[in-house]
């Protein structure tokens, strides 16, 4: 499945550099890896000590705030949509971006559908792993994110909320 | 009332285009029904027994005459010439073709209307007191905050896929006409000790399978903080609300399972943890801008009484009777708020024809500062009518079949569409409602204020739990039975009614309720003691006896 990165208004397919390490597999000595939060907590020292970028995979039951003290060491956090109707990853992404000020990639995995991508992007998700039902994957992401010109809320996305646009002269923004 | 600016306009236009694309993908087969369902549900489109149903948002129940006329047109062009006003202060059309829906939404967008978040597991249309801006009881007009919450909740990306639907109601009066204690969040605008206006936050009320009266989690929070508190509550719910069982997914279950104390602690912790950059920080200019739209219209200085009104009452008995039930005190002398009953006999409660909608629009334009409200009791309010002009209003209403004089009486009941329309229903509710109305219409004035609520299934769209008398249709081995509850109320003394015993057959319901009514007339202290007061004074026993006297 392609991984699409959305950056500066453009979407592009990227090479997934992170080896996804299952909980029962050994962690390779070299290269970027992505592990579950559980595994990360168990082997935290070893993972932090090794060479290579670190990614952590969250499932909806995970508390994203458990990453607070290591957030600057991470390059990737994957958030999971087991079903697109399970919206917990939206809150996890917001916590990562806004509470923990995570600057790396927040990547959506699981059931990642075109019609939720705008919401995902606005919660700070900038990586999308999905198989398009039609068209090219980067076009799907760009079109989905272009559905709405404005947003009412101040969220993780770069958008200025409508209430602030209305009062550009205000010092309060 | 609020008017869209370029941004609001663009949001709705973008939504129409997006939904048109989704419908096209569905009709072409690119989307199957499973994947289309959550998309249409976020836009008020349900698949019902006979057709798609479209639910249109009426934010906090307020409409202009132009909007009401558009609803009339939609009813005529795309439905069967009528619409159904709901307990959510919205309207729904039951016979719309899917292919027409994007065009309907475009026509709605032309008058600043939409169907955004009228269904689905998201924050729904915010509701409020139908007399907002007209009643002297409120400490201030709650509508600016309803509009602020509408904008904040519209396409909030974090809360688009909650465990379950989420309803917020606001009131600024002590008399609660918005049923805030049986909402997921109820906001009660009130003063703190310093005399500032803020919000009491009540969380976890609701009806459905597990009816619960909400708990106060914050006695008072400042206006500046209200959206941050809402974000905190919503995030705790989104992350921790149950998703394993849709019947246990509402916030009321989370609050109950955690206990209100623990839930409140989690919300407090989330609020405290918000960094400054996470705060919504709505500029005061924006609060002022929105508030300006709700300034009082240009009321005239009038005497408190009107000779024309008194004379008409003396000469027209029907009018005089109507004024006894359908008027509410207005904050300005010489004005009154009129409730137009959508509960005449032999009409599905809450239904209005397109012709009636146009009459209501005309009256609102000519006599009520272009302002109409939908109530959660499924009636329409003309909030600002001059007493001098009341008789003309009455005549126009009566001429259109809108002169029913039964507001808050037994025949002014709440009723869901039931098995006649709804996929979820176990039993019919409209025929039962009509029968009860016919029986009570003979003497409902003697009975005084009495709220009867009817639901055709346990999902409780007819709010049966909070009816003084509640009726719940259930299916037992293919036969419809009706369970009766007593003692419910949705107001500031909100209470869930108690089930009295075994369900009744449809033909037994009306005679049984008639016996209950007769018992009440027999044992009440005087004609000023309402049914609910007699019930609360004496307990349910005498009424229960009457209910089952025949079995």
Interface residues (C-beta under 8 A of the other chain):
Chain A: X60 X84 X85 X86 X87 X88 X90 X91 X92 X94 X98 X99 X113 X115 X116 X118 X119 X120 X121 X122 X123 X133 X134 X147 X148 X149 X150 X151 X152 X153 X154 X155 X157 X162 X163 X164 X165 X166 X167 X170 X172 X173
Chain B: X5 X7 X8 X10 X11 X14 X15 X17 X18 X22 X30 X31 X35 X38 X39 X121 X151 X152 X154 X155 X156 X157 X158 X159 X160 X161 X162 X235 X238 X239 X243 X273 X274 X275 X277 X278 X280 X281 X282 X283 X284 X285 X286 X289
